[in-house]
């Protein structure tokens, strides 16, 4: 036992690690050995953890495969979204154009009203003189 301890100390000093099963002080029997029932309980606990982790891994794999199956749908949805955005932009441009045309029509109507009032207020000889001065006849 003294040689093993010296060998372990030399291995640790050389940087070699060894896997040791450490146990709580109450788990050891006489002579520092692990008791069989405690080892069985520890192994059973670890096997349950492995089983649970395998189940989690299976669930995660299923989720990943479902997401991979949805990728084409999402790409199509992305293309549809781009087309929808383009249609909205075109509609906004058309609405802006109609608004501009409406404003232009309002301005034309305003100018016509001003000319109608001007024609009614200015006597015909003066109107003809002003039109000829500005070369608008």
N, C-alpha and C positions, 0 to 999 in steps of 0.2 A: 504494500500500500504506500509505503514511503517512496518507493521508486516510481510509482504511478504519479504521485503528487509532484515529484521532481520533474518527471517527463511532461506533465501538464504545464508546470510552471515554465519549462524550457520552451514548449510549443507556444504558449501565450506570449512569451517574450519574443519569439521569432515572428510573431504576427499571424500564426496559424490559429484559427478559431476552431473550436470543437463544439458540437451540438451536445448540450447536456440537458437532461431533464431535471429541472429543479423542482423540489416539492416543498410544501410548507412543513414546518417542523413536526406537526402532529400527524403527517401522512407517512412518516417513516417508522418502520418497525425497529426491532432490535438490530443493531449493527448498521443503521443508516440506510436500509433498503426500503424501497417503496412497497407498500402493501398491494396485493393483487386486486382487492375490491376497489381501492382508490384509483388504481390504474384503469380498471375496466370502466369506472364511472367517468374518468377523464376522457377515455377513448370514445365512449358513447356520446358524451357531450360534444366532442369534436366532430364525430360523425353526423350528429344532428345539425351542427353548424354548416358542415359541408353540404348536407342535403338541402338545407335552407338556401345556401349560396347558389347551388346548382339550379334550384327553382327560380331564384331571382335572375340568374343568368339566362334561363330559358325565356322568362318574361321579357327581359331586355332585348334578347334576340328577336322575339316575336314583334316587339314594338319597332325595332329597327327595320325589320323586313316589311312591316306595314308602311312605315314612312318611305322606304325605298319604292314600294308599289305606288304610293301617292305622288311621287315626284313628277311623273308625266302629267297627272291631273293638275298639279300646282303650276307647272310650266304653262299648260294651256290656259289656266286661270290667269296667270301673269300676262300672257299674250292678250287674253280677252280684256283684262284690266287696261292694258296699254291702248287697245282699240277703243275702249270706252272713254278713256281720257282724251284721245284724239277726237272722238265724236263730240265730247263736251267742249273742247277747245274750238272746234269748227262751229258748233252751235253758238258759243259765246261770240265768235267773230261775226257770224251772221246777225246776231242780235245787235251787236255794236254797229254794224253796217246799217241795219234798219233804223236804229236810233239816230245815226248821223243823217240818213235820208229824211227822217221825220223833222229833225232840226232844220235841215236845208229847206224843206217845204214850208216850215213855219217862217223862216226868214224871207223866202220868196213872197209868201202871203203878206208879210209885214211891209216889204218894199212896194208891193202892188197897192196896198192900202195907202201908203205914204204918197205914191204917185197919183192915186185917185183923189186924195185930199188936195194935193198940190194943183192938179188940173182944175179942180173945182174952185180953189181959192185964187189962183193966178189968172188974170184976164188973158184972153187969147192973144192980143198983140204982144204983151209982155212975155208970154210963154214962148212965142215964136222967136222973139228977139233973144231970149236966154238960150233956147235950143240952138240957134244959129251961132251964137258966141262960143258955145262949147262944142260946136260941130256934132250935134246929136240929132240932126234932122234926117 
